[in-house]
Amino acid sequence: MIDAMRISAARLAVLALAVLAAVSPAAAQPRPGVAAPELTGGPWINSRPLALADLRGRVVLVEFWTYG
């Protein structure tokens, strides 16, 4: 009985995580033909501030990092 309850709770938890992943903004798929948002924020390191027009046609590596 207790094992069945644990399995049910685990299934419910997996279902809840799947629903959250499906509706989160991070789960949004790329939309071909739609322009990327403009680059904002800063400070820029080792470069002048760039715009998407400056990068058009180039391969761009974006590295996200934080202190912590």
N, C-alpha and C positions, 0 to 999 in steps of 0.2 A: 504494500500500500504506500509506504513512504517513498520507495523507489519510483513508483508511478507518479507520485506528486512531484518529485524532483525532476523527472523527465518532462512533465507538463510545464513546470516552471522554466526549465531550460528552453523548451520549444517556444514558450511565450516570450522569453527574453530575446531569442534569436529573431522572432517575428517582429518585435518592437524595434530592434536595431535595423532590420531590413526596411521597415517603414520609415524610420528616421533618415536612413541613408538615401532612400528614394526621393524624399521631399526636401532634403537639404540643398542649399544653393551650390554647395561644392559638387553635387551630383549632376549639375547642369552640363549638358553635352555641348561641344563646340558647334557653332551654327555657321556652316559655310555661307559665304556671301555677306556676312555681317561683320562690319569693322570692329576691331578690338578697341577697348576703351583706351583713351589717351594715357600715357605714362605720367603719373603724378607722384608726389612725395619727394624725398630727398634726405639727406644731401647726396649729391652725385659724387662718386669717388672715381678719380682718374679719368674724368671726361667732363665736357661741358654738358649741361642739361640737353637731352635729346627729345625729339618728337617722333611719332610713328612715321611721319613722312621722311625723316632722316634715315630710317632703318628699312624702308621699303626695298624689297629685292635682296636683302641680306639675310644670312643665317644669324640668328640671335640666340644666345644662351642666357637664360634668366636664372639666377641663383637666389633663392630665398633663404635667409638665415636670420638668426636673432641671438642676442645674448641670453644665456640661461642655462 
